Amino acid sequence: MIYHMCPAEAWAEAVSAGHYGGTADDRRDGFIHFSTAETIVESARRHRAGQAGLLLIVVDADRLADRLRWEVSRGGALFPHLYGPLDPSEADSALPLPLGTDGEHVFPVLR
């Protein structure tokens, strides 16, 4: 499984439109940023600190086939990048990603 964080409103729009093109950062970089279970918490700290109203989009990487590329990023870790839009039906789930009392996101158990 791979994970992407986005504002709940953006995901609702994607569900209505039938496609998700990513956040402004994704569109700037030319791909949708995903993380693994091992990297998502740090990604949230670095790139979404204090942001309320986010959803955690959970996707089986195998569903994305050749549109997904594993590329070296932070600290030499491989990160999954989706080239092209995501059909919301390709997501296994979209889970609330609330902020805890410490201001950090509270993640569900990740697989």
N, CA, C and O atoms as a MOPAC input file, in Angstrom:
PM7 MOZYME 1SCF
protein

 N      0.83300 1    -1.17900 1     0.00000 1
 C      0.00000 1     0.00000 1     0.00000 1
 C      0.88500 1     1.25300 1     0.00000 1
 O      1.96100 1     1.27300 1     0.59800 1
 N      0.40700 1     2.28700 1    -0.68100 1
 C      1.07100 1     3.58100 1    -0.69300 1
 C      0.05700 1     4.63200 1    -0.25600 1
 O     -1.15100 1     4.39500 1    -0.27100 1
 N      0.57300 1     5.79900 1     0.13500 1
 C     -0.26200 1     6.79800 1     0.79700 1
 C     -0.00800 1     8.19500 1     0.23600 1
 O      1.11600 1     8.56900 1    -0.10100 1
 N     -1.10300 1     8.94700 1     0.15300 1
 C     -1.05500 1    10.33900 1    -0.31400 1
 C     -1.94000 1    11.17000 1     0.61400 1
 O     -3.01100 1    10.72100 1     1.02200 1
 N     -1.49500 1    12.37100 1     0.94400 1
 C     -2.28200 1    13.27500 1     1.77300 1
 C     -2.83900 1    14.40500 1     0.91900 1
 O     -2.12900 1    14.99800 1     0.10700 1
 N     -4.12600 1    14.69300 1     1.11500 1
 C     -4.71100 1    15.81100 1     0.37600 1
 C     -5.84400 1    16.42400 1     1.18800 1
 O     -6.41000 1    15.76700 1     2.06200 1
 N     -6.17600 1    17.67200 1     0.90400 1
 C     -7.31200 1    18.30000 1     1.56900 1
 C     -8.60900 1    17.55100 1     1.23400 1
 O     -8.81200 1    17.10800 1     0.10400 1
 N     -9.46700 1    17.42400 1     2.22500 1
 C    -10.72900 1    16.70900 1     2.03000 1
 C    -11.54200 1    17.31400 1     0.88900 1
 O    -12.18100 1    16.58500 1     0.13100 1
 N    -11.52300 1    18.63800 1     0.76200 1
 C    -12.29400 1    19.29400 1    -0.30600 1
 C    -11.77800 1    18.88700 1    -1.68500 1
 O    -12.56400 1    18.67000 1    -2.60800 1
 N    -10.46700 1    18.78500 1    -1.82000 1
 C     -9.87700 1    18.40100 1    -3.10400 1
 C    -10.28400 1    16.98100 1    -3.47400 1
 O    -10.54700 1    16.68700 1    -4.64000 1
 N    -10.33400 1    16.09800 1    -2.47300 1
 C    -10.72800 1    14.71500 1    -2.76000 1
 C    -12.20700 1    14.65100 1    -3.13100 1
 O    -12.58700 1    13.90700 1    -4.03400 1
 N    -13.04000 1    15.42400 1    -2.44300 1
 C    -14.46900 1    15.45300 1    -2.77200 1
 C    -14.67800 1    15.92700 1    -4.21200 1
 O    -15.51000 1    15.38300 1    -4.93700 1
 N    -13.92100 1    16.93900 1    -4.61700 1
 C    -13.99300 1    17.42000 1    -6.00400 1
 C    -13.54900 1    16.33600 1    -6.97700 1
 O    -14.14400 1    16.16600 1    -8.04100 1
 N    -12.50400 1    15.60600 1    -6.61100 1
 C    -11.99800 1    14.53000 1    -7.47800 1
 C    -13.02500 1    13.42700 1    -7.63600 1
 O    -13.21400 1    12.90300 1    -8.73400 1
 N    -13.68200 1    13.07500 1    -6.56000 1
 C    -14.71200 1    12.03600 1    -6.62600 1
 C    -15.83000 1    12.48300 1    -7.57000 1
 O    -16.31300 1    11.68900 1    -8.37700 1
 N    -16.23800 1    13.73100 1    -7.47300 1
 C    -17.28000 1    14.25700 1    -8.36100 1
 C    -16.83400 1    14.28600 1    -9.82000 1
 O    -17.60600 1    13.96800 1   -10.72500 1
 N    -15.57500 1    14.67400 1   -10.03500 1
 C    -15.04700 1    14.80800 1   -11.40200 1
 C    -14.60600 1    13.47500 1   -12.00300 1
 O    -14.53100 1    13.33700 1   -13.22400 1
 N    -14.31500 1    12.49200 1   -11.14300 1
 C    -13.84800 1    11.19500 1   -11.63900 1
 C    -12.35100 1    11.11200 1   -11.84700 1
 O    -11.85700 1    10.12400 1   -12.39200 1
 N    -11.61100 1    12.14300 1   -11.41800 1
 C    -10.15000 1    12.08700 1   -11.50600 1
 C     -9.54600 1    13.06800 1   -10.50600 1
 O    -10.13800 1    14.09400 1   -10.17100 1
 N     -8.34800 1    12.71800 1   -10.04100 1
 C     -7.61900 1    13.56000 1    -9.09300 1
 C     -6.26400 1    13.86600 1    -9.71000 1
 O     -5.49000 1    12.96200 1   -10.02300 1
 N     -5.99000 1    15.14900 1    -9.87900 1
 C     -4.74000 1    15.57100 1   -10.50100 1
 C     -3.65100 1    15.94800 1    -9.51300 1
 O     -2.55200 1    16.32900 1    -9.91600 1
 N     -3.94800 1    15.84400 1    -8.21400 1
 C     -2.94800 1    16.13700 1    -7.20000 1
 C     -3.08400 1    17.53200 1    -6.62400 1
 O     -3.92900 1    18.32500 1    -7.03800 1
 N     -2.22700 1    17.80300 1    -5.66000 1
 C     -2.17900 1    19.11400 1    -5.01700 1
 C     -1.39300 1    20.08500 1    -5.90900 1
 O     -0.86300 1    19.69600 1    -6.95000 1
 N     -1.32900 1    21.32900 1    -5.49400 1
 C     -0.53100 1    22.31900 1    -6.24600 1
 C      0.92400 1    21.87400 1    -6.33300 1
 O      1.56000 1    22.03600 1    -7.37500 1
 N      1.45800 1    21.31300 1    -5.24400 1
 C      2.84500 1    20.81800 1    -5.26100 1
 C      3.00600 1    19.68300 1    -6.26900 1
 O      3.99600 1    19.63100 1    -6.99800 1
 N      2.03600 1    18.78000 1    -6.30900 1
 C      2.09200 1    17.66900 1    -7.26000 1
 C      2.09200 1    18.18600 1    -8.69500 1
 O      2.89800 1    17.76300 1    -9.52300 1
 N      1.18100 1    19.09900 1    -8.97000 1
 C      1.08200 1    19.63200 1   -10.33100 1
 C      2.36800 1    20.36200 1   -10.71500 1
 O      2.81800 1    20.26800 1   -11.85700 1
 N      2.95900 1    21.09000 1    -9.76400 1
 C      4.23900 1    21.78400 1   -10.02400 1
 C      5.33700 1    20.77800 1   -10.37500 1
 O      6.13800 1    21.01500 1   -11.27900 1
 N      5.36700 1    19.65000 1    -9.65000 1
 C      6.42900 1    18.66400 1    -9.83100 1
 C      6.16100 1    17.69100 1   -10.97400 1
 O      7.07100 1    16.97100 1   -11.38500 1
 N      4.94200 1    17.65200 1   -11.49400 1
 C      4.62500 1    16.81000 1   -12.63900 1
 C      4.23000 1    15.39100 1   -12.29400 1
 O      4.14900 1    14.54100 1   -13.18100 1
 N      3.98300 1    15.11400 1   -11.01900 1
 C      3.53800 1    13.79000 1   -10.59200 1
 C      2.86200 1    13.90800 1    -9.23500 1
 O      3.06200 1    14.89100 1    -8.52200 1
 N      2.06400 1    12.91100 1    -8.87600 1
 C      1.41300 1    12.87900 1    -7.56900 1
 C      2.34900 1    12.17900 1    -6.59800 1
 O      2.76000 1    11.04000 1    -6.82000 1
 N      2.68000 1    12.87900 1    -5.51500 1
 C      3.57000 1    12.35300 1    -4.48900 1
 C      2.84700 1    11.32300 1    -3.62200 1
 O      1.78600 1    11.60300 1    -3.06300 1
 N      3.41800 1    10.16100 1    -3.52000 1
 C      2.95300 1     9.13800 1    -2.58700 1
 C      4.10500 1     8.81300 1    -1.64600 1
 O      5.26100 1     9.14200 1    -1.91200 1
 N      3.76300 1     8.16100 1    -0.54600 1
 C      4.75200 1     7.69700 1     0.42100 1
 C      4.43400 1     6.26300 1     0.79200 1
 O      3.34800 1     5.75700 1     0.50900 1
 N      5.38700 1     5.62400 1     1.42300 1
 C      5.18200 1     4.27900 1     1.95400 1
 C      4.78500 1     4.38200 1     3.42200 1
 O      4.78900 1     5.47000 1     3.99800 1
 N      4.44800 1     3.26100 1     4.01400 1
 C      4.13400 1     3.23800 1     5.44700 1
 C      5.32800 1     3.72700 1     6.25700 1
 O      5.15600 1     4.32400 1     7.31900 1
 N      6.52400 1     3.47800 1     5.76400 1
 C      7.74600 1     3.86000 1     6.47400 1
 C      8.06900 1     5.34800 1     6.35100 1
 O      8.79300 1     5.88600 1     7.18900 1
 N      7.55400 1     6.01500 1     5.33600 1
 C      7.93300 1     7.40700 1     5.08900 1
 C      6.80400 1     8.42000 1     5.26100 1
 O      7.06800 1     9.62200 1     5.29000 1
 N      5.55500 1     7.97100 1     5.37500 1
 C      4.42800 1     8.91000 1     5.37000 1
 C      4.41400 1     9.83300 1     6.59200 1
 O      4.07600 1    11.01000 1     6.46200 1
 N      4.77000 1     9.32800 1     7.76400 1
 C      4.72100 1    10.17000 1     8.96400 1
 C      5.71800 1    11.32500 1     8.84700 1
 O      5.38600 1    12.46800 1     9.16200 1
 N      6.92000 1    11.03100 1     8.40100 1
 C      7.91700 1    12.08800 1     8.21500 1
 C      7.48900 1    13.03500 1     7.09800 1
 O      7.71500 1    14.24100 1     7.19900 1
 N      6.88400 1    12.52100 1     6.04800 1
 C      6.38200 1    13.38800 1     4.97200 1
 C      5.34100 1    14.35700 1     5.51700 1
 O      5.33300 1    15.53300 1     5.15300 1
 N      4.46700 1    13.87100 1     6.38200 1
 C      3.45800 1    14.74600 1     6.99300 1
 C      4.13100 1    15.83400 1     7.82500 1
 O      3.74100 1    17.00000 1     7.76100 1
 N      5.13400 1    15.45500 1     8.60000 1
 C      5.84800 1    16.44200 1     9.42500 1
 C      6.52400 1    17.51100 1     8.56400 1
 O      6.48600 1    18.69700 1     8.89200 1
 N      7.13500 1    17.08500 1     7.47600 1
 C      7.89200 1    18.01600 1     6.63100 1
 C      7.01300 1    18.88000 1     5.74200 1
 O      7.29500 1    20.06200 1     5.54400 1
 N      5.93900 1    18.28900 1     5.20200 1
 C      5.19500 1    18.97200 1     4.14800 1
 C      3.76500 1    19.35900 1     4.49900 1
 O      3.15800 1    20.15800 1     3.78700 1
 N      3.21600 1    18.81700 1     5.57000 1
 C      1.81700 1    19.11000 1     5.92500 1
 C      1.65700 1    19.47000 1     7.39700 1
 O      0.56600 1    19.34900 1     7.95300 1
 N      2.72900 1    19.90800 1     8.02100 1
 C      2.71600 1    20.22100 1     9.45600 1
 C      1.58400 1    21.18400 1     9.80600 1
 O      1.44700 1    22.25200 1     9.21000 1
 N      0.78000 1    20.78300 1    10.78200 1
 C     -0.29100 1    21.62900 1    11.28500 1
 C     -1.49300 1    21.78500 1    10.38200 1
 O     -2.42600 1    22.50300 1    10.74100 1
 N     -1.51400 1    21.14100 1     9.21800 1
 C     -2.63200 1    21.28000 1     8.29300 1
 C     -3.79000 1    20.39700 1     8.73700 1
 O     -3.66300 1    19.17600 1     8.82900 1
 N     -4.91300 1    21.03700 1     9.01000 1
 C     -6.12300 1    20.31600 1     9.38300 1
 C     -6.93400 1    20.00700 1     8.11400 1
 O     -6.69100 1    20.58000 1     7.05200 1
 N     -7.88600 1    19.10300 1     8.24800 1
 C     -8.79900 1    18.81200 1     7.13600 1
 C     -8.20900 1    17.94400 1     6.04900 1
 O     -8.68800 1    17.96000 1     4.91500 1
 N     -7.16400 1    17.17800 1     6.38100 1
 C     -6.54700 1    16.31300 1     5.37700 1
 C     -7.15900 1    14.91900 1     5.38800 1
 O     -7.68900 1    14.46000 1     6.39900 1
 N     -7.07200 1    14.26900 1     4.25400 1
 C     -7.40400 1    12.85300 1     4.12900 1
 C     -6.14100 1    12.09300 1     3.77200 1
 O     -5.24700 1    12.61700 1     3.10800 1
 N     -6.08400 1    10.86600 1     4.21900 1
 C     -5.01700 1     9.94400 1     3.83300 1
 C     -5.60100 1     9.02100 1     2.77800 1
 O     -6.48100 1     8.21000 1     3.06800 1
 N     -5.11000 1     9.14600 1     1.56000 1
 C     -5.58800 1     8.32500 1     0.44900 1
 C     -4.71400 1     7.07800 1     0.40600 1
 O     -3.49000 1     7.17300 1     0.31500 1
 N     -5.34900 1     5.90000 1     0.47000 1
 C     -4.65400 1     4.62000 1     0.52700 1
 C     -4.87200 1     3.89600 1    -0.79600 1
 O     -6.01000 1     3.69600 1    -1.22200 1
 N     -3.77600 1     3.50600 1    -1.44200 1
 C     -3.84900 1     2.88100 1    -2.76500 1
 C     -2.93800 1     1.65700 1    -2.79700 1
 O     -1.82200 1     1.68700 1    -2.27900 1
 N     -3.41900 1     0.59800 1    -3.40300 1
 C     -2.58300 1    -0.57300 1    -3.66300 1
 C     -1.68500 1    -0.22100 1    -4.85100 1
 O     -2.17700 1     0.00300 1    -5.95700 1
 N     -0.39700 1    -0.17200 1    -4.62800 1
 C      0.55500 1     0.24600 1    -5.67000 1
 C      0.41600 1    -0.57900 1    -6.94500 1
 O      0.62100 1    -0.05600 1    -8.04000 1
 N      0.07300 1    -1.84800 1    -6.82000 1
 C     -0.04400 1    -2.70600 1    -8.00200 1
 C     -1.14700 1    -2.24300 1    -8.94800 1
 O     -1.08600 1    -2.51700 1   -10.14700 1
 N     -2.15500 1    -1.54500 1    -8.42500 1
 C     -3.26300 1    -1.07300 1    -9.27200 1
 C     -2.80900 1    -0.00600 1   -10.27000 1
 O     -3.44900 1     0.19800 1   -11.30100 1
 N     -1.71200 1     0.66500 1    -9.96100 1
 C     -1.29400 1     1.80800 1   -10.76900 1
 C     -0.34500 1     1.43200 1   -11.90400 1
 O     -0.04500 1     2.25100 1   -12.77300 1
 N      0.11500 1     0.20500 1   -11.88600 1
 C      0.93500 1    -0.36500 1   -12.96900 1
 C      2.08100 1     0.56000 1   -13.37700 1
 O      2.79900 1     1.08300 1   -12.52500 1
 N      2.24400 1     0.75300 1   -14.67500 1
 C      3.40500 1     1.49400 1   -15.17300 1
 C      3.29200 1     3.00400 1   -15.02000 1
 O      4.22600 1     3.72400 1   -15.37200 1
 N      2.17100 1     3.50000 1   -14.50500 1
 C      2.06500 1     4.94000 1   -14.23000 1
 C      2.83000 1     5.30800 1   -12.96300 1
 O      3.11000 1     6.48300 1   -12.72500 1
 N      3.17200 1     4.30200 1   -12.14500 1
 C      3.86800 1     4.52800 1   -10.88400 1
 C      5.35500 1     4.26800 1   -11.07000 1
 O      5.76700 1     3.23700 1   -11.60200 1
 N      6.15500 1     5.23900 1   -10.61400 1
 C      7.60800 1     5.07500 1   -10.66200 1
 C      8.16200 1     5.25100 1    -9.25500 1
 O      7.76000 1     6.15000 1    -8.51600 1
 N      9.09400 1     4.37500 1    -8.90500 1
 C      9.77500 1     4.46800 1    -7.60800 1
 C     11.06600 1     5.23300 1    -7.84200 1
 O     11.96100 1     4.76400 1    -8.54500 1
 N     11.15400 1     6.42300 1    -7.24300 1
 C     12.28600 1     7.30500 1    -7.50500 1
 C     12.96800 1     7.71600 1    -6.19800 1
 O     12.32800 1     7.86100 1    -5.15600 1
 N     14.26900 1     7.89400 1    -6.29000 1
 C     15.07300 1     8.27100 1    -5.12600 1
 C     14.73000 1     9.70000 1    -4.73300 1
 O     14.64800 1    10.59400 1    -5.57400 1
 N     14.53400 1     9.88900 1    -3.44000 1
 C     14.24400 1    11.20900 1    -2.90500 1
 C     14.95900 1    11.35500 1    -1.57400 1
 O     16.10200 1    10.92200 1    -1.43200 1
 N     14.31400 1    11.94700 1    -0.62200 1
 C     14.87200 1    12.27200 1     0.69400 1
 C     15.73200 1    11.16000 1     1.27900 1
 O     15.25500 1    10.04500 1     1.49000 1
 N     16.98500 1    11.46000 1     1.53800 1
 C     17.87500 1    10.51900 1     2.20100 1
 C     18.14000 1     9.25200 1     1.41700 1
 O     18.55100 1     8.24500 1     1.99300 1
 N     17.91300 1     9.28400 1     0.11600 1
 C     18.14000 1     8.10300 1    -0.70900 1
 C     16.99700 1     7.10700 1    -0.70300 1
 O     17.08300 1     6.06400 1    -1.35200 1
 N     15.91900 1     7.41100 1     0.02600 1
 C     14.76300 1     6.50600 1     0.07200 1
 C     14.01800 1     6.53300 1    -1.25600 1
 O     13.99000 1     7.55400 1    -1.94400 1
 N     13.41800 1     5.40900 1    -1.60400 1
 C     12.58400 1     5.34400 1    -2.79900 1
 C     11.16200 1     5.78500 1    -2.45600 1
 O     10.55700 1     5.30600 1    -1.49600 1
 N     10.65100 1     6.70100 1    -3.26000 1
 C      9.29000 1     7.18700 1    -3.08000 1
 C      8.48300 1     6.87600 1    -4.33400 1
 O      8.99600 1     7.00300 1    -5.44700 1
 N      7.22000 1     6.46800 1    -4.16500 1
 C      6.35500 1     6.21400 1    -5.31700 1
 C      5.77000 1     7.52400 1    -5.85200 1
 O      5.18900 1     8.31000 1    -5.10300 1
 N      5.93200 1     7.73900 1    -7.14000 1
 C      5.40600 1     8.92700 1    -7.80200 1
 C      4.47500 1     8.46600 1    -8.92100 1
 O      4.84600 1     7.65000 1    -9.76400 1
 N      3.26400 1     9.00400 1    -8.90800 1
 C      2.27200 1     8.64600 1    -9.92200 1
 C      2.29000 1     9.68700 1   -11.02800 1
 O      2.03100 1    10.86600 1   -10.79000 1
 N      2.59700 1     9.24300 1   -12.22900 1
 C      2.59900 1    10.11700 1   -13.39500 1
 C      1.24800 1     9.98000 1   -14.07700 1
 O      0.93300 1     8.94700 1   -14.66800 1
 N      0.46700 1    11.02600 1   -13.98500 1
 C     -0.89000 1    11.02300 1   -14.50800 1
 C     -1.88200 1    11.10300 1   -13.36800 1
 O     -1.51200 1    10.97700 1   -12.20100 1
 N     -3.14900 1    11.31300 1   -13.70900 1
 C     -4.16600 1    11.45100 1   -12.67700 1
 C     -4.49800 1    10.12300 1   -12.00300 1
 O     -4.22700 1     9.04500 1   -12.53200 1
 N     -5.08700 1    10.23800 1   -10.83300 1
 C     -5.57800 1     9.08500 1   -10.09300 1
 C     -7.08800 1     9.05700 1   -10.21600 1
 O     -7.75100 1    10.05000 1    -9.91600 1
 N     -7.64300 1     7.93900 1   -10.65200 1
 C     -9.08700 1     7.76800 1   -10.63200 1
 C     -9.46100 1     7.46000 1    -9.19100 1
 O     -8.90100 1     6.52700 1    -8.61600 1
 N    -10.38300 1     8.20100 1    -8.58100 1
 C    -10.73700 1     7.93100 1    -7.18900 1
 C    -11.15400 1     6.48300 1    -6.92400 1
 O    -11.02400 1     6.00100 1    -5.79900 1
 N    -11.64600 1     5.79500 1    -7.93100 1
 C    -12.01900 1     4.39100 1    -7.74100 1
 C    -10.79400 1     3.49500 1    -7.55600 1
 O    -10.93100 1     2.35000 1    -7.12600 1
 N     -9.60200 1     3.99900 1    -7.87400 1
 C     -8.37200 1     3.23300 1    -7.66000 1
 C     -7.92600 1     3.25700 1    -6.19800 1
 O     -7.06600 1     2.47000 1    -5.80300 1
 N     -8.49200 1     4.13600 1    -5.40900 1
 C     -8.12900 1     4.22600 1    -3.99200 1
 C     -8.86400 1     3.14900 1    -3.20300 1
 O    -10.05100 1     2.90300 1    -3.41800 1
 N     -8.14500 1     2.51600 1    -2.29200 1
 C     -8.78100 1     1.54400 1    -1.39600 1
 C     -9.60200 1     2.26200 1    -0.34200 1
 O    -10.66900 1     1.78900 1     0.05000 1
 N     -9.10600 1     3.40800 1     0.11800 1
 C     -9.84500 1     4.18900 1     1.11100 1
 C     -9.31000 1     5.61000 1     1.16200 1
 O     -8.21500 1     5.91000 1     0.68700 1
 N    -10.11900 1     6.46900 1     1.75400 1
 C     -9.75900 1     7.85700 1     2.02100 1
 C    -10.13000 1     8.09500 1     3.48200 1
 O    -11.30500 1     8.20800 1     3.83000 1
 N     -9.10900 1     8.16800 1     4.32300 1
 C     -9.31900 1     8.20900 1     5.77000 1
 C     -9.01100 1     9.59100 1     6.33700 1
 O     -8.06000 1    10.23900 1     5.89900 1
 N     -9.80300 1    10.05000 1     7.30700 1
 C     -9.47900 1    11.32600 1     7.95500 1
 C     -8.09100 1    11.26200 1     8.58500 1
 O     -7.69100 1    10.23000 1     9.12400 1
 N     -7.37400 1    12.35700 1     8.51400 1
 C     -6.03100 1    12.45300 1     9.09000 1
 C     -6.03400 1    13.62700 1    10.07700 1
 O     -5.53100 1    14.70900 1     9.77700 1
 N     -6.61100 1    13.38700 1    11.25900 1
 C     -6.77000 1    14.48000 1    12.21900 1
 C     -5.45100 1    14.89300 1    12.85000 1
 O     -4.45700 1    14.16900 1    12.80800 1
 N     -5.48000 1    16.07200 1    13.43000 1
 C     -4.34000 1    16.55900 1    14.20500 1
 C     -4.53600 1    16.16200 1    15.66200 1
 O     -5.63500 1    16.27700 1    16.20400 1
 N     -3.46800 1    15.69700 1    16.28600 1
 C     -3.50600 1    15.37600 1    17.70400 1
 C     -3.30400 1    16.63000 1    18.53400 1
 O     -3.07000 1    17.70900 1    17.99000 1
 N     -3.39300 1    16.49400 1    19.83100 1
 C     -3.20900 1    17.63800 1    20.72600 1
 C     -1.81100 1    18.22800 1    20.62300 1
 O     -1.59700 1    19.39100 1    20.96700 1
 N     -0.86300 1    17.43000 1    20.15200 1
 C      0.51100 1    17.91000 1    19.96500 1
 C      0.71500 1    18.59900 1    18.62400 1
 O      1.81700 1    19.05800 1    18.32200 1
 N     -0.35800 1    18.67600 1    17.80400 1
 C     -0.27300 1    19.32200 1    16.50200 1
 C      0.22500 1    18.42200 1    15.39000 1
 O      0.31200 1    18.85200 1    14.24000 1
 N      0.55600 1    17.17200 1    15.71500 1
 C      0.99900 1    16.20200 1    14.69900 1
 C     -0.20300 1    15.39100 1    14.22700 1
 O     -1.17200 1    15.20700 1    14.96300 1
 N     -0.12400 1    14.91500 1    12.99800 1
 C     -1.21300 1    14.09800 1    12.45600 1
 C     -1.27000 1    12.74900 1    13.15500 1
 O     -0.24900 1    12.15400 1    13.49800 1
 N     -2.49100 1    12.29300 1    13.35200 1
 C     -2.72300 1    10.98700 1    13.98500 1
 C     -3.04200 1    10.00000 1    12.87600 1
 O     -4.08300 1    10.08900 1    12.22400 1
 N     -2.12800 1     9.05600 1    12.67100 1
 C     -2.27300 1     8.09100 1    11.58500 1
 C     -2.96300 1     6.82300 1    12.05900 1
 O     -2.79000 1     6.40000 1    13.20200 1
 N     -3.74600 1     6.22000 1    11.17000 1
 C     -4.29100 1     4.90100 1    11.47200 1
 C     -3.15700 1     3.86400 1    11.39600 1
 O     -2.03400 1     4.19700 1    11.01700 1
 N     -3.44700 1     2.64700 1    11.74700 1
 C     -2.47600 1     1.57400 1    11.55700 1
 C     -2.24700 1     1.42300 1    10.05200 1
 O     -3.19300 1     1.26800 1     9.28000 1
 N     -0.99000 1     1.47200 1     9.65400 1
 C     -0.64600 1     1.41000 1     8.22700 1
 C     -0.18500 1     0.00700 1     7.86900 1
 O      0.48200 1    -0.66700 1     8.65300 1
 N     -0.55800 1    -0.41800 1     6.66100 1
 C     -0.14500 1    -1.75500 1     6.22500 1
 C      0.94800 1    -1.65300 1     5.19200 1
 O      1.43100 1    -2.67300 1     4.70100 1

